[in-house]
């Protein structure tokens, strides 16, 4: 990790990375077989929840 980042910059970076992961997983939904779809949907939901938690924490502090 880059030690020169402020805590706010770090949270913004974490939020952006979480959203990128969510977007990537969402794109994978179109390409995956039906039997794996439910698993990917669960992962998308978890990353969405993680993004929301990071944003809420950042806004409180």
N, C-alpha and C positions, 0 to 999 in steps of 0.2 A: 504494500500500500504506500502511496505517496504521502510522506509526512507533512508536506507543505499544504495539504488540503485542510480547510477549516471544517468543523463538524457539519455546518450547513451544506458546504460543497459536497462533503461525503454523502450526506443523506440524499442530495439531489442526484448524485451519481448512482447510488444504490437504487433509487426510484426509477431512473432511466433504464438501468440494466434489467430491473424486474419487468418493466413494460416491454423491453425488447424481447425478453424471454417469452412473455405472454403472447406477443405478436407472432413470434416464430412458431410457437406451439399451435396457435390458431391456424396459421398457414398449413401446418402439417395435417390438420383435420381433413382438408380437401384431398389429400393424397393417401391417406391410410385406409386399410381395410376396415370394414364395419366392426369386426370383433375388437380392434384396438381403439376404436373411436371413443368409447366410454372412458377408457383409461386416459386418453389425451384430454377429453373434456374435464375430467377431474383435475388434471395438472393445470389446465388453463384457469379453472376456478381457484385453485390454490395460489397461483401466481397473481391473479387479480386481487385476492385477499391480502397477499403479502404487499403488493403495491399500495393498496388502500391503507394498510397499517403503517407503512413507511411514511406516506403522505400525512396521515393524521398525527403521527408522532412529530414530524417536522413542523407542522402547523402549530402544535401546542408549545413547542420550544423555540 
